[in-house]
Structure formats: C-alpha cells, structure tokens
C-alpha cells in the first residue's frame, strides 16, 4: 500500500507534465501560430470547456459520490440543466 502512495508522488506529476506538454503543443500549433489566432481561440473555447466539465463529471461519477444515489437530486439536476439550456 505504501509503495502505491510513493509511486503516485512520481507518476502523477510525470503524467500531468506529459499531458500539459501535449496540450501546449496542440494549442501552439493550431491556435497561436496562425495569422489571426483570436477566431481559432474562440472556436476552441467550447472544446476546452467541454473537456474540463467531462473530466470533472467523470471524476465525480467514477469515485461514486454518495449524494448522487438520490433520485430527487437527479430530478433537481435535470431541472437545473433544462433551465440552463432555456436561458441561452
């Protein structure tokens, strides 16, 4: 058990550094090195937001948040999402 914890101290920063590097090179190649980077950056924002929300939702669902088991909470989430979609 202790070995897993100690390994996570090294593996986690290594993996996040690799992913950050990949993301940086993609942004630099497809957005920053263009003649007019603003439109490309604005088009990329929804993708970045969707990925961030997706990763956060996966983390919550995968670890099994106990409050998600209540059907009333799911109904409240559905109503909130419907309200959010109607405001646009």
N, C-alpha and C positions, 0 to 999 in steps of 0.2 A: 504494500500500500504506500509506503514511504517513497519507494522508487518511482511510482507513478507521479507522485506530487513533485518530486525533484525534477523528473524529466519534463513535466509540464512547464517548469520555470524556464527551460531552454527551448522546448519545441514551440510553445505558444508565441514568444517573440519572433522566432525564426519564421514561422508560418505567416504571422501578420506582416512582417517585413517583406516577405516574398509577394504577398497579395497587394501590399501598398505599392511596391515597385511596379508590378504588372499594371495596376490601375493608373499609376502616374504615367507610364509609357503609353498606355492607350489614350489617356486624355491629352498628352502632349502631341501624339501623332495625329489624332482625329479632330482635335479642337484648337489647341494652342498654336500649331504650326500652319494654320490656314491663313489666307489673306485677311479675312474678316472673321475672327473667332467668336464674336458675340452671338450670331444666329445659331452656330453649331453648339455653343454652350447652352443656349436657351432650349434647344431641342433635346439636349442630353439631360437636362434637369429632371424631367419626369422619370427617366430611366433610373437615375441615381436615387430619387425619392422612392420609387417602387422597390428597388433592391434593398434599400435601408429598411423600409417597412416590412418587406418579406422576410428579411433576416431576423428582425425583432420578433415578428409573429411566429416564425419557426422556432426560435429560442423559447418563447413562452409556451407554445403548444408541445414542444418536444420534452421540456422539463416537467410538464404536467402541472400547470398552475391549478391549485385546488378549487379556486373560485369559479373556474370555467365549467365545472360539472353541473352547476345550477342552470336549469332551463330558463329561469326568469332573467338571468344575466345575459344569456344568448338572445332572448327577446329584446332586452334593452339595447344590446349591441346592434341588433338588426334595425331597430327603430332609429337609433342614432345614425347609422350608415345611410338609411333612407333619407333622413333629414339632411345629412351632409350632401348627398347627391342632388337633392332638390334645390339646395342653395346655389349651386353652380348655375 
